Amino acid sequence: MAATPLVQQIERFIENERLLERSLPVIVGVSGGADSVALLHILNRLGYSCIACHCNFNLRGDESLRDFEFTRRIAEEWGIPFETVSFDTLDYARTNGLSVEMACRRLRYDWFEERRKKYGAQAIAVAHHRDDSAETLLLNLIRGTGIAGLTSMRPRNGFVVRPLLPVTRKDIEAYLSGEGLDYVVDHTNLEPVYVRNKIRLQVLPLLRTINPSVDTAIYSSMQNLREVDRVYRAAIEQQKKELLRYEDNCIHIPIVGLLALPSPKAFLFELLSPCGFVSEQIDEVLSACDGMSGKMFLSREYRLVKDRDILILGRQEMLPEGDIVARIETWQEYATLLQGRLSYRCVDNVNYKLPRDKSYACFDLDKLSLPLVVRHWKAGDRFVPFGMKGSRKLSDYFSDRKYSLIDKSNALLLCSGDTILWILGERVAEGYRINPDTRRIVEFNCKK
């Protein structure tokens, strides 16, 4: 069967963007609507090994069942493997505090990824086209965005590929009509309930009254911005290489170097927005650069701390102060804790050579009272550093050692009851030292 001009255009786009290869299967998201039916038909026609995957979100009653039956039937007629899943979308949205739109998106892509792994598929093909891309640009513009948001949808985002991006909805409908292919209509797409629908049904038609070629103009602008974005990203990556330091699973950002950049705000946006920080926080971070140490900014998973002349970015420790992370109830000859980060061995004091590395701590085993625990520090903790007589506040010790807030929260203590024996990897406490009368030794080793 001779390929139509639209099929040839999509084939060239797939090849130029290196989206797919014919040697591996591809997951194809199929709702039953015009776009996804055209995508499945075209990819199958081009010889790709497709698995049609359909999500039933149970939001439209009989229409949802109709869509399932339709997609199952066309997959069977075209000889394409078919998989489906049914979601309680409203319950998922309530439980996770999401809008229905966002719940559908998360459920859909999580399940598609599961199917991709199951089949060893090379990619997940979705049916976004040029009109969708224009809608996304306007949506991002309304919400506020950086240059990446103005480039709208990309042909590839991880394992998700969009082979229909160069064609319009009208092109797709003309193709389906020419091939005599049916599709279903989601009537919620015809109602201005969701923001995207309002853009499609109200905003874009209004813009077309101002410029009938606005769709082409938006697409051309996105193409131009994509080229600008490549230059911009290359510059940001070079700045990251020159400026950032990586220590103890954290990123250190020297403030002097940051403020000397052509646009500190743009740099921070590109560094912090993938970690969940929003634009307002980035403005506050820049303001805090001239302030005192200790200012902290939190996203859902990360925290950024101003510590003297640097900013420190790291994952949040979700454990509360003083939380116990390991416990030793009985002695063994050798044992590991904290997924292998901490180990100990019990040995007789015969020709024992004391390690000088502070990643080791050695104690007179017979002086220790079980159980021992490993916990996070908490306000009010005191200990007697090795070689001293009086106790000190742990917070003062941390300050003297120039611990950042992140260093403090990551610090772990080996304790017997209320007595701190060792700041792991740092300082041993007085009182349990080895002496000539020691018979048995317990040697701890902490790996960073």
Long-range contacts (C-beta under 8 A, 24 or more apart in sequence): 1-45, 3-45, 3-46, 4-175, 4-178, 6-42, 6-167, 6-171, 6-172, 6-174, 6-175, 7-42, 7-45, 7-46, 7-175, 9-166, 9-167, 10-42, 10-46, 10-163, 10-164, 10-166, 10-167, 11-46, 13-155, 13-163, 13-165, 13-166, 14-46, 14-163, 17-155, 17-156, 19-123, 19-125, 19-155, 19-156, 19-161, 19-162, 19-163, 20-48, 20-122, 20-123, 20-125, 20-161, 20-163, 21-122, 22-47, 22-48, 22-49, 24-49, 24-120, 24-121, 24-122, 25-49, 25-50, 25-51, 25-119, 25-120, 25-121, 25-122, 26-50, 26-51, 26-121, 26-122, 26-123, 26-124, 26-125, 26-161, 27-51, 27-53, 27-112, 27-115, 27-116, 27-119, 27-121, 27-123, 27-124, 27-125, 28-52, 28-53, 28-124, 28-125, 29-53, 29-54, 29-55, 29-108, 29-112, 29-124, 29-125, 29-126, 29-127, 30-54, 30-71, 30-75, 31-55, 31-67, 31-71, 31-127, 31-184, 31-186, 32-66, 32-67, 32-68, 32-70, 32-71, 32-183, 32-184, 33-127, 33-183, 33-184, 33-185, 33-186, 33-189, 34-169, 34-172, 34-173, 34-176, 34-183, 35-127, 35-128, 35-129, 35-164, 35-169, 35-172, 36-126, 36-127, 37-74, 37-176, 37-181, 37-182, 37-183, 38-127, 38-164, 38-172, 38-175, 38-176, 38-181, 38-183, 39-125, 39-126, 39-127, 39-163, 39-164, 40-74, 40-75, 40-78, 40-80, 41-78, 41-179, 41-181, 42-163, 42-175, 43-125, 43-163, 44-78, 44-80, 50-80, 50-81, 50-125, 51-80, 51-81, 51-82, 51-83, 51-115, 51-119, 51-121, 52-80, 52-81, 52-82, 52-83, 53-82, 53-83, 53-84, 53-85, 53-111, 53-112, 53-115, 54-82, 54-83, 54-84, 54-85, 55-84, 55-85, 55-87, 55-104, 55-107, 55-108, 55-111, 56-84, 56-85, 56-86, 56-87, 57-87, 57-89, 57-104, 57-107, 58-86, 58-87, 58-88, 58-89, 58-90, 59-89, 59-90, 59-100, 59-104, 59-188, 60-186, 60-187, 60-188, 63-184, 63-186, 63-187, 66-184, 67-184, 67-186, 70-182, 70-183, 70-184, 74-182, 83-115, 85-111, 101-194, 101-196, 109-160, 112-160, 113-159, 116-159, 122-159, 123-156, 123-159, 123-160, 123-161, 124-159, 124-160, 124-161, 125-161, 125-162, 125-163, 126-160, 126-161, 126-162, 127-162, 127-164, 128-153, 128-162, 128-164, 128-165, 129-164, 129-165, 129-167, 129-168, 129-169, 129-171, 129-172, 130-165, 130-166, 130-167, 130-168, 130-169, 130-215, 130-219, 131-168, 131-169, 131-200, 131-215, 133-165, 133-219, 133-222, 134-204, 134-215, 134-218, 134-219, 134-222, 135-196, 135-199, 135-200, 135-204, 137-218, 137-222, 138-199, 138-203, 138-204, 138-218, 139-195, 139-196, 139-199, 142-195, 144-279, 146-266, 146-269, 146-270, 146-273, 147-225, 147-228, 147-229, 147-232, 148-229, 150-221, 150-222, 150-225, 151-222, 151-225, 151-226, 151-229, 152-222, 154-226, 168-215, 233-270, 236-266, 236-267, 236-270, 239-267, 240-271, 243-267, 248-407, 248-410, 248-448, 249-314, 249-315, 250-312, 250-313, 250-314, 250-406, 251-312, 251-313, 251-314, 252-310, 252-311, 252-312, 253-310, 253-311, 253-312, 253-313, 254-309, 254-310, 255-289, 255-306, 255-309, 255-310, 255-311, 256-309, 258-289, 258-311, 259-289, 271-313, 272-299, 272-302, 272-304, 272-313, 275-299, 275-301, 275-302, 275-313, 276-300, 276-301, 276-302, 277-302, 277-304, 285-311, 294-405, 296-405, 303-406, 305-404, 305-405, 305-406, 307-404, 307-405, 307-406, 308-402, 312-404, 312-405, 312-406, 314-406, 317-376, 317-409, 317-410, 319-376, 320-376, 321-376, 321-377, 321-378, 321-379, 322-375, 322-376, 322-377, 322-378, 323-375, 323-376, 324-373, 324-374, 324-375, 325-374, 325-375, 325-376, 325-412, 326-373, 326-374, 327-371, 327-372, 327-373, 327-374, 328-370, 328-371, 328-372, 328-373, 329-370, 329-371, 330-370, 331-365, 331-370, 331-442, 337-374, 338-374, 338-412, 340-447, 341-446, 341-447, 341-448, 342-374, 342-424, 342-444, 342-445, 342-446, 342-447, 343-444, 343-445, 343-447, 344-442, 344-443, 344-444, 344-445, 345-442, 345-443, 346-440, 346-441, 346-442, 346-443, 347-440, 347-441, 347-443, 348-439, 348-440, 348-441, 349-434, 349-438, 349-439, 349-440, 349-441, 352-434, 352-441, 354-434, 355-443, 358-425, 358-426, 358-427, 359-425, 359-445, 359-446, 359-447, 359-448, 360-443, 360-444, 360-445, 360-446, 361-414, 361-421, 361-422, 361-424, 361-428, 361-443, 361-444, 361-446, 362-428, 362-434, 362-441, 362-442, 362-443, 362-444, 363-421, 363-428, 363-432, 363-433, 363-434, 363-441, 363-442, 363-444, 364-432, 364-433, 364-434, 364-435, 364-438, 364-440, 364-441, 365-440, 365-441, 365-442, 366-438, 366-439, 366-440, 367-431, 367-432, 368-416, 368-421, 368-432, 368-442, 369-416, 369-417, 370-416, 372-414, 372-415, 372-416, 372-421, 373-414, 373-415, 374-412, 374-413, 374-414, 374-415, 374-424, 375-412, 375-413, 375-415, 376-409, 376-411, 376-412, 376-413, 377-408, 377-411, 377-412, 377-413, 381-413, 381-420, 382-420, 383-419, 383-420, 383-423, 383-429, 384-429, 384-430, 384-431, 385-427, 385-428, 385-429, 385-430, 386-427, 386-428, 386-429, 386-430, 386-433, 387-430, 388-430, 389-430, 394-420, 394-423, 397-423, 397-427, 401-426, 414-444
